[in-house]
Amino acid sequence: MSGPTLSTLSGTAYSYSADSIFLGDAHVGGQVFDLPAGAVEATLGGEYRQVKGSFEPDVAIQNALIRPFNQQQPLIASRDIHSFFGEVSSPVLSKDQDVPLVHSFNVATSGRYESFSDVGVTGYKPAVNFRWQPIDKQLTIRGSYAQGYIAPGFGSLYQLPGQDFTELYNPVTKERKQPEEAVLTVGNPRLKPTDSETFLIGFVTSPDKLKGFTTGASYYRIQQTGIPFASAQYVVNQWYANGADTNPNNPFGANAGISAANPLGAQVELNALGDLYQVRNVGAINSGTRTTDGIDIQAGYEYKTDVGTFGLNGNATRILTFEQENFPGSGAVGYLGKYWAPGAALEDAGFPEWRSNLTFSYQYDRYTFAFAWNYTDGYRENVNGGISPADFDPNNPDNAGALSDVPSYQTYDLRLTYRIHKVEADFTFGINNLLDGAAHRREAIEALQRLQAG
């Protein structure tokens, strides 16, 4: 079918989404008592947040009238969050105590407790950090550990029943097809927040002999558990692992109910030919884990003159690991250095190993001008496009283009800021991606060329 013919069959559909947050907080703090190294400070407080969200697809999407005929329903939801938090900052040692290799050593501890009206309480989440200057203020070593959480989104919680025509692999027939009567999706109001642990260690130095110059580096590691994931393929795989249609008591069979192994009562039904007829009650469960670590590097120089202040600041991030396991036993997937096409848990996203930027700035009176250069490392594209990197053969016309190495690319940004007198607010005019540079997604270009050629 030619491109012009396809264009006559096209249609347009829209969806509208909106989010709002109302926040109010109160806290009290100050010096509590003195230690030999200085004053201990404490803060206690509380916070209230109300979060609202809405999603309104038009009638074509609600009734699955446009390709690929997936169906979504309107969603309006809100939640109330009550929070309580506290922090204590304590100077442990100072230069006055004449301890070797300690100019100053400070420790701060904090904690937060939150209660959500829809997903329950998070429990107490602590954090601790230290700041150590071994010689003087020219060198600071710092580190932190914190526990955190992320509440599940309204869509994962309250999605109304919908349908999704996605291809699934049937382990019995060894074929990949769309279920005859689609995948039926649901929300999961029993989802809990995702838990996280973050560790960081690093340093910052500002040498006296290089006035205005600062540099530093930090290593970070983040682990998340209980990430909500939904996968019809996972349901089919579990159905097969439990005996497929040969097990009349299969916990994922056509008449399955809610169980510890199957929290949403997902069901797999076959047609008379043994093909997938329908997969039902597919929604998110708190099953995923994610681990990432990397190194952040920063450097900056500021030079003050009678005609203004000149600045040059650079930042670079080297991601060392980015792995994710969607469901227990499914195996960790390494996302780093790749772009993942639709079908992956983190689809339509790239994970380059390096990102960096360099910004030149000039400030005079109430005006600030900034020009930024941004660099993104290259990556391999479409690694989940039906073929593994190990099996890729660029000389095979059946998979040529299924994988390609996208080169690194650069973009440039421009900013002009004016600080408004009296109100001390900033007005900024800017242009992102000034020269319209972007990653050269070869797969998309080749697909467009094939379509135009008919």
Beta strands, then each sheet from edge to edge (+ up, - down):
strand 1: 15-35
strand 2: 38-57
strand 3: 75-94
strand 4: 104-116
strand 5: 120-133
strand 6: 139-150
strand 7: 162-164
strand 8: 168-170
strand 9: 175-177
strand 10: 183-185
strand 11: 194-205
strand 12: 213-229
strand 13: 267-270
strand 14: 276-282
strand 15: 285-305
strand 16: 308-325
strand 17: 333-334
strand 18: 338-340
strand 19: 349-350
strand 20: 354-364
strand 21: 367-376
strand 22: 379-381
strand 23: 404-406
strand 24: 409-420
strand 25: 425-431
sheet 1: 1+ 2- 3+ 4- 5+ 6- 11+ 12- 15+ 16- 17+
sheet 2: 1+ 2- 3+ 4- 5+ 6- 11+ 12- 15+ 16- 20+ 21- 24+ 25-
sheet 3: 7+ 10- 14- 13+
sheet 4: 8+ 9-
sheet 5: 19+ 18- 22- 23+
end
